């Protein structure tokens, strides 16, 4: 759930709505963005199954030490590249991985160092899942309901999205990875590693509740504007061009 819903809530897609001149270009830009995201998800699946198939073979035994993959599970794709393409392909994949890391953490250097040390022994897939869980809990419900539910209000979106964010972060902290493995407690308060199933549900319910109980004049005006917004979103009729600020 986190990976599916979180993708729509990531900046990679959301930024496409704010960097184009009109509704037509916005739709085109989002199609390209989601297309590339989907392509790389397929690649991840192929690399994952490829690593399982090749590294667990007789030829892949050289990459294991004492029954464990040398360097940890995060090195699976690196070892796979060396096994299939030799040193040249290993160097290329390592350069791509290094460049990707620099691009991702360039604006998050301090947090990257602190959390990188704390989560040193964790599989990188788990860290990715946390980021997507937060995006799925805080951003996706607002985006989805603003498109398909006429009852959404600004108050409901703000409070509900904030509750989804806090819920996701809190469940991660009191879950088994942080609460037990990092903080050293005996037993986790929240028993599951991934919070998305619960935090996303909480966000949807909170948005619905605070929107339904919002009887302000602003909320009434927003509900009245939904029909025009829906027509404009699906047809482009009445959409404004880019505005200089």
N, C-alpha and C positions, 0 to 999 in steps of 0.2 A: 504493500500500500504506500509506503514511504517513497519508494522509487518511482512508482507510477504517478502518484499525485504530486510528489515533490518536484518532479521535472517541470510541471507547469508553473510552479511557484518560484522557480529559480530566476535570478537576474538575467540569465542567458536568454530567456524567453520574454520576461516582463519588459526589459529594456527596449525591445523591438517596438513597443507601442509608443515610445516617446522619442524616437529618432527618425521618424518618417514624416512626410508632408501631408498625407491624407489617409483616409480609411482603406482605400484600395492598396496603397503601398504598405500599410500596416499589416493587412492580411497576407500579402505576398512575403513580407519580411518574416512574419511568424511561421509561415509554411517552411521557408528555408531553414530557420533556426531549429524548429522541431524536427525537420528532416535530418539535419546533421546530428542532432542529439540522438534520434532514433538509430541512425547509422552506427554511431559509436557504441550504443547499447548492444547492437547486434555483434559488433566486433568484440566487445567484452565477453559475450557469451561464447564466441568461437575460440577466443584465447583461453578462456577458462576450461572448456572441455578439451582443448588441445593440450593444455598443461597436464590435465589429469591423464590423458591418453599417452602422451609421450614421456613425461617425466616418471611415470610409474612403470615404464617398460624397463627391459634389461639395460638398454643404452642410457637410460636416465639415472641409473644407480649412482653414477659418478657425482651427481649433484646433491647427494644425501650424506649426512654425517650422523652416525649413531641413530639412524632411522628417521631423522628430521631433515627437512629441506635446508640446505646451507644458506644462512642469511635470514631465514624465516619465510613465512608464507608470502610475504610481500615481494619476494624475489622470484616468484614462479614465472612471471612473464619474461624476466631477464634471462633466467636459465633456459627457458624455452627458445628464446631468440638465438642463444648461443648454440643450442643443440641443433636447430634447424638451419641456421645460416652462418655459423662460424663466428669468428671474431669481428668481421665486418658488420654483420647484422646485429651482433651484440653491442658494438659501439654506436650504431645508429639508434637502436631502441633506448640505450642508456642516455644518449644525448636528448632524445625526445622526452624521456621521463624527467630529466633534469630541467629542461626548458619549461616543461609543464609545471613542475614544482615552483620554479621561480615566478612564473606568471600568476600562479594561484596565491602564493603567500607574500607577494611583493608588498601588498597593502596591509598584510596581517603578520608582519614579522615578529612582533613581540608576542602576540597570542600563539603564533606558530611555534616559537621556541618553548614557551611555558607548557602548552598542551602537548607539544611534541615529546618533551621529556616525560610528562605524566603518563602519556599513552604510548610509550615506547614499545611495549610488548604487544600492543593490540594490532589486529589485522586491519589494514587500511580500508578494507570493505566495510568494517564496522564504523569507522570514522565517516565514511561517505554516507552510510545509512543514517547517521545522526544529523548530518547537514540536510539531507533530503527530508527527514522526519520533521525538522523545524520548518522548512519551507512548506511542506504539506500541511502543517498545522496552522501556521500563521498567515500564509499568503493564498494558498489554493482555495480554501473555503470562501474567502472574500471574492476572489476572482470568479469562481464558479457561480456563486449566488448573485453576484452583480450582473451576470449575463442572463441567468435563467429564472430568477425569482424577483417578482415585482415588489415584494414586501420588504426588501432589504433597505435599511436606513444607514446613514453615516454613523449614528450612535451604535447600532448593532454591529456594524462592520468593525469599528474601532475596538469596542469592548470585547467582542467575540474573538477577533483576531489576536488581541493581547492575551486573552485567557488561553487560547490555543498555544501561543508562544510560551507562556509561563508554565503551562501544563507539560509541554514537551521537555523543556529544560529541567523542570523539577523531577520528572520521572526518570530522566537520564541520570541525574545526580543521586537519586535514591535507589537506582537500579543496581544490578550485580557487578557491573564493570567499575563504576566510580565508587559506589558505597562500600563494596567489599574489596575489590582488587587494588584500588588506588588509595582509598581512605583507610583501609585496613579493618573495617567492621566485620563482625562475625557473620551476619546475615543481612541480605538486602531487604529493604522495606518494600520495594516494588520488585516482583520476581522476574520480570522479563527484560531482556537486553534492549529491545526496540520498542519505543513508546507510541509509534504512529497510530496503531489501531485505536488506542484510547484517547490520545491527544487530538487527533483529527475529528473523532466523534464528538469530543467535548467542544471543539471549536465550532462545529456545525450547530450543535444544540445551543451554545451560548449566543451565536449570531442570530439564530432564529428567535430565541427568547427575548433578547434585548431589542430586536427590531419590532417584534410583535407588541411589546410593552411601551414602545416609543410613540406617544400620542402628540408630540410637539407639532407645531405648524410646519417646521422644516421637514419633518418626516412625512407629513401629508403631501407636501410639494414634491418630495423625492419620489413617492409612490405614483403620483400623477404623471411624472416625467418618464416613467419606465417604458411606456408604450412607444413614445417617440424615440427613445434610446434604442429600443429593440429593433425598430424599423431601420434606423440609421446604421446600426451595427451589422444587420444582415443584408442591407441593400446599398449602403453608402449614400442614400438620399439625404441631403441636408447636412452632410459632414463638412466641417470647416477645414480649410487648409492650415498649413503651419503658421504659427503666430510668433512674431518677433518679440522678445522680452528685453 
